[in-house]
């Protein structure tokens, strides 16, 4: 146990990029997932992977997307991903990062 009395838990950050049209479905899915600590979303521009870009996106060299950063205990990551696949759909790139620490200053 850390000196300040906190209980250490393995926390993961799941980052998921979706097309903007799925924003409400993703928010509904995450709000219904009781085990998450919190999530944030923001607009991004994706570059590369030209096979997944529309004709206009190929010309401009970028695609609009929304990124969701979700914090939750590592033991719930697989369940979250399954829920997102079922509720929001397939094809969204994601990554998982274990955090060394998190909190409020």
C-alpha positions in Angstrom: 0.0 0.0 0.0 1.4 3.5 -0.9 2.3 5.8 2.0 -0.7 7.9 1.5 -3.1 5.0 2.1 -4.3 4.6 -1.5 -5.1 1.1 -2.6 -3.3 0.3 -5.9 -5.3 -1.1 -8.7 -4.2 -1.9 -12.2 -5.9 0.8 -14.3 -6.1 0.7 -18.1 -6.8 3.4 -20.6 -8.6 2.2 -23.7 -8.4 4.5 -26.6 -11.1 4.0 -29.4 -11.4 6.0 -32.6 -14.9 6.1 -34.2 -16.5 7.8 -37.1 -18.5 10.9 -36.0 -21.9 9.3 -36.9 -21.4 6.8 -34.1 -20.9 9.3 -31.3 -24.2 9.0 -29.6 -24.1 5.2 -29.7 -20.6 5.2 -28.2 -21.6 7.7 -25.4 -24.7 5.6 -24.6 -22.6 2.4 -24.5 -20.0 4.0 -22.1 -22.6 5.6 -19.8 -24.3 2.2 -19.4 -20.9 0.5 -18.5 -20.9 0.7 -14.7 -17.3 -0.4 -14.2 -15.6 2.5 -15.9 -13.9 5.3 -13.9 -14.4 8.0 -16.5 -14.1 8.8 -20.2 -13.2 11.7 -22.4 -13.9 12.3 -26.1 -12.5 14.7 -28.6 -12.3 15.3 -32.3 -9.1 14.1 -34.2 -7.8 13.9 -37.7 -6.6 10.5 -38.8 -3.9 10.1 -41.5 -2.6 7.1 -43.3 -4.4 3.8 -43.9 -5.6 5.1 -47.3 -7.6 1.9 -47.9 -10.0 3.0 -45.2 -10.4 6.6 -46.5 -13.2 7.9 -48.8 -12.3 9.5 -52.1 -12.5 13.0 -50.5 -10.4 12.0 -47.5 -7.8 10.6 -49.9 -7.5 13.9 -51.6 -7.2 15.9 -48.4 -5.0 13.3 -46.7 -7.1 13.0 -43.5 -10.3 11.7 -42.0 -12.4 13.2 -39.2 -12.8 10.9 -36.3 -13.7 11.0 -32.6 -11.4 9.6 -30.0 -12.6 8.2 -26.7 -10.2 7.7 -23.8 -11.8 5.4 -21.3 -10.3 4.7 -17.8 -11.2 1.5 -16.1 -9.8 -1.4 -14.0 -7.8 -3.7 -16.3 -10.0 -6.7 -15.4 -13.0 -5.1 -17.2 -11.2 -4.2 -20.5 -12.4 -7.3 -22.4 -16.0 -6.8 -21.3 -15.9 -3.2 -22.4 -14.5 -4.1 -25.8 -17.2 -6.8 -26.2 -19.9 -4.3 -25.3 -18.6 -1.7 -27.8 -18.4 -4.3 -30.6 -22.0 -5.3 -29.9 -23.5 -1.9 -29.3 -21.5 0.4 -31.6 -20.1 -1.9 -34.2 -16.9 -3.4 -35.6 -14.0 -1.7 -37.4 -13.0 0.9 -34.8 -9.3 1.0 -34.1 -8.4 0.8 -30.4 -5.4 0.6 -28.2 -4.9 -0.3 -24.5 -2.3 1.3 -22.2 -1.8 0.3 -18.5 -1.3 3.4 -16.4 1.3 3.7 -13.7 -0.8 6.1 -11.7 -3.8 8.4 -11.9 -5.7 10.6 -9.6 -6.7 14.1 -8.8 -4.2 16.8 -7.8 
